[in-house]
Amino acid sequence: PLKPLQPKTVPKRLGTSQKKPREPQLPRSLIKEIFRHFAKMPVTRDAFQIVEKCTERYFKQLSHDLEAYSHHAGRKTVETADLEVLMRRQGLVTDKMPLRVLIERYLPLEYCRLLIPVAVSGNKVIPCK
């Protein structure tokens, strides 16, 4: 007695791929441009790969710290004060080097205008809160 062959059942896909979702990353070109600006010399490919890994770990740790600060304050959003506290703990912001000076020194003018309030004609302050 031969048994009839049963068709194999294939599990249906849900329309999504089975790949693990990737974490967002900074573009390699941006990391390379920033590093070349501050290094002011050629960088080997191996050294640049290490710089990329360090940058990824740094921003991952930065985001975890900011999340912890906002959670400790009982908020669900990260605010400017959290970033300033983090920069103080890292030693970037001090009494002699306030956040405003860092913004003016390292960011382009269009970003400075967005972050630092400026009085303009007509008795207006930009950016308004």
N, C-alpha and C positions, 0 to 999 in steps of 0.2 A: 504494500500500500504506500503510494507516494503522497506526500502532503503537498497541498497547493502552496505556491510561493506567496508570501504576504508582502505587499509593497512596504518599503521602509518609509517611515514618517520623518519628514525633515522639519525641524523647528522653524517657524516663520520668524523673519526678522521684523523688528518693530520700526524699521525705517531709519534707525540710527546705526551708525557703524559701531563695531565692537572695540574700537580704539579707545585707549585711555585719554581723557581730555587733557590737553596741554595747558600748562600755566602760561599766562602772558609774560612776554619777555621784552626787554628793551631791544631796539634794533641794533644789530652788530655794528652798523655804520655809525650810529650815534656814539656808542661806547668807544669805538676806534677814534672818532673825531675828537672826543673829549680827552681821551688818554694821550693822543698825539699832541694836542694843544698844551697840556701840562708837562709832558715828558720832553718835548722839543728835540726828539731824536728818533731814529728808526727803531722799530720794535720787531723782534722775531715772531713768527707765527705761534710758536710754543708759548712764549711769554704772553702773547695776546690772549690765548685760550685760558691761561691762568687768570688774567685780568677779568675776562668774561665771567668765569666761575666766581671770583671774588665779588664782582659787582652783583651777580645774582643773589649770592648769600647775604650781602650787605642789605640789599633792598628787601629781601625776605625778612631779615631780622628787624629792619626799620619798620616794616608794616606790622609785625607782631608786637613790637614795643608800642607803637601808636594805638593799636587795638587795645592793648592792656591799659594804657593811660585813660582812654575814653571809657573803657569798661569800669575801671576803678572809680571814675567820676560819676558813674551811673548813667552814662549816655550811650547811645547807639551810633553816634557819628563822631568822627575825628574833627577836632577844631584846631584853629591856629595856635591856641594856647598849648595844646598837646605837643605840637611840633616844636614850639619854642622851648618847652620843658625838656624835650628829647635833645634838642641841640645844645641846651645848657649842660645836660648831663654828659654829652659827648665832648664838651669843651669848645664847641664852635662859637657859641654865644656866651659872652662874658660881660662884666660891667664896662670893660674898656672896648669891647667889640660887640655892640648891640646888633640885633637882627636886621634893623634898618640899614646899617652900614654894609652888612653882608649882601643884602639884596641889591643895593646900589652898586657895589663893587663887582659882583659876579653875574648878574642877570642883565639881559638886554633892556633898553629903555622902555619898550612896549610892555614888558612884564613888570617893570618897576612902577609904571603908571597904574597897573592893575592892583598892585599890592600896597603901595604907599599912598595915603590920601594927599591930594594936592589941591590948594585953593586956586581957583581960576576966576576970571572976570565974571561979574554978575553975582558975586557973593555965593558961589557954588563950590562944593567940595567934590572932587572926583577921586576915587570911586565912592559913590554914596552907599551907605550901609542899608 
